Amino acid sequence: MITKINVQEAKDLILKNKSKSDFVILDVRTMEEYNEEHIPSALNIDIRRDDFDEEIAKLNRKKTYLVHCHSGQRSSRAVELMEEWGFTKLYNVVGLLFGH
């Protein structure tokens, strides 16, 4: 199931779950964007890369994923694909997580 959340809800969810091993922050922006600014401990898998499918296939489908990009467009696409592949606990951050 995909749950759309706003930036404040995302921040609250991260604070609540940051020490849990079954909670993953997935940043689907480019490596350049990630290197500029990212959430500590976030996993970066660029949705635009050719091997995105392969990298996502390696992830544990039983974990909870908070997926974000810059504004919510790429993360929306990512969570839709992940849901098709059997991921069930997905949060999509809609809005600007960083101040750019």
Secondary structure, 3 states (H helix, E strand, C coil): CEEEECHHHHHHHHHHHCCCCCEEEEECCCHHHHHHCCCCCCEECCCCCCCHHHHHHCCCCCCEEEEECCCCHHHHHHHHHHHHCCCCEEEEECCCCCCC
